[in-house]
Amino acid sequence: MGFFWRLRQKLGLVRPSSVAVRNELTVQALRELAIKKQVRADELADTIIRAAVNEHNLQAASLELWESLSPREQQVTALAVRGYTNAQIGAILNLSVSTVKTYISTAYHKMGVSGRAGLVDRFRGLDLASWVVESIGDY
């Protein structure tokens, strides 16, 4: 942004874009939070960025693991993660409870978890609700 543009903006001849306004609000909120937490704003920003990168990496890893499941394993796992019981999953997908248990057991093994809570944790960043709606119609 050049000198004359900034001058025109200060004189009220140019309105800042909504992105610039949002960016300024974000910076201001970051400064206020840094003061509240008694840390430097750049340290706080670094912590937030590292946390966001870690979360992104976890989601990418979860998506890669998700894609290692077969389509049917994905359906069963998505419903299990959403809180459905084995009987409910069987009824929705027209599978026996025994077959549902087999698919869930296979998913546990592939995901490296030992129970539903592990599956829920593994896929907490993925939007399985919309996936279930789109996918279940295929069967």
C-alpha positions in Angstrom: 0.0 0.0 0.0 1.6 3.3 -1.1 1.9 6.6 0.6 -0.8 8.3 -1.4 -3.3 5.5 -1.0 -2.8 5.6 2.8 -3.1 9.4 2.8 -6.4 9.2 0.8 -7.6 6.5 3.2 -6.7 8.8 6.3 -8.6 11.6 4.6 -11.7 9.4 4.2 -11.4 9.3 0.4 -10.9 5.6 0.3 -12.6 3.0 2.5 -10.6 0.0 3.7 -11.6 -3.3 2.3 -13.5 -5.7 4.5 -10.4 -8.0 4.5 -8.3 -5.1 5.8 -10.8 -4.4 8.5 -11.0 -8.0 9.6 -7.2 -8.2 9.6 -7.0 -5.1 11.8 -9.6 -6.5 14.2 -7.7 -9.8 14.4 -4.5 -8.0 15.2 -6.2 -5.9 17.8 -7.8 -9.0 19.4 -4.4 -10.7 19.4 -2.8 -7.6 21.1 -5.6 -7.5 23.8 -5.3 -11.3 24.4 -1.5 -10.9 24.8 -2.0 -8.2 27.3 -4.5 -10.3 29.2 -2.2 -13.4 29.2 0.9 -11.2 30.0 2.9 -12.4 27.0 4.3 -10.6 24.0 1.9 -10.5 21.0 4.5 -12.1 18.7 5.0 -15.0 21.1 1.2 -15.5 21.3 0.9 -15.4 17.6 3.7 -18.0 17.2 1.9 -20.2 19.7 -1.4 -19.9 17.9 0.2 -20.6 14.5 2.0 -23.6 15.8 -1.2 -25.0 17.3 -3.1 -24.4 14.0 -0.3 -26.1 12.0 -0.4 -29.1 14.4 -4.2 -29.3 14.1 -3.9 -29.2 10.3 -1.3 -32.0 10.4 -3.6 -34.1 12.7 -6.5 -33.6 10.3 -4.4 -34.5 7.3 -3.2 -37.6 9.1 -6.8 -38.5 10.1 -8.0 -38.0 6.5 -5.2 -40.3 5.2 -6.2 -42.9 7.7 -9.9 -42.4 6.8 -9.1 -43.0 3.2 -7.4 -46.3 4.1 -10.8 -47.7 5.1 -13.0 -49.5 2.6 -16.2 -47.7 1.7 -18.2 -50.0 3.9 -15.7 -49.6 6.8 -16.1 -45.9 6.4 -19.9 -46.1 6.6 -19.8 -48.2 9.7 -17.0 -46.1 11.3 -18.8 -42.8 10.6 -22.0 -44.1 12.2 -20.1 -45.5 15.2 -18.2 -42.1 15.6 -21.6 -40.3 15.5 -22.7 -42.4 18.5 -24.9 -45.1 16.8 -25.0 -48.5 18.5 -24.0 -51.6 16.6 -27.7 -52.6 16.3 -28.6 -49.2 14.9 -25.7 -49.3 12.4 -26.8 -52.8 11.4 -30.4 -51.6 10.8 -29.3 -48.5 8.8 -26.9 -50.4 6.6 -28.9 -53.7 6.5 -26.0 -55.6 8.2 -26.1 -58.1 11.0 -24.7 -56.9 14.4 -21.9 -59.5 14.0 -20.9 -58.0 10.7 -21.0 -54.5 12.2 -18.7 -55.7 15.0 -16.3 -57.1 12.4 -16.1 -53.8 10.5 -15.6 -51.8 13.7 -12.9 -54.2 14.8 -11.1 -53.8 11.5 -11.4 -50.1 11.8 -9.9 -50.1 15.3 -7.0 -52.1 14.0 -6.4 -49.9 11.0 -6.6 -46.7 13.1 -4.5 -48.1 15.9 -7.1 -47.5 18.6 -8.7 -49.9 21.1 -12.3 -48.6 21.3 -14.9 -46.2 20.1 -13.5 -43.3 22.1 -10.3 -43.8 20.2 -12.2 -43.6 16.9 -14.0 -40.5 18.0 -10.7 -38.9 19.0 -9.0 -39.9 15.8 -11.7 -38.4 13.6 -12.8 -35.4 15.7 -11.6 -32.9 13.1 -13.4 -34.5 10.2 -17.0 -33.6 9.3 -18.5 -37.1 9.3 -22.0 -35.8 9.7 -22.2 -34.5 6.1 -20.3 -37.5 4.9 -22.8 -39.9 6.4 -25.7 -38.1 4.7 -24.0 -38.2 1.3 -22.6 -41.8 1.7 -25.4 -43.9 3.1 -27.6 -43.3 0.1 -25.1 -45.4 -2.0 -26.2 -48.6 -0.4 
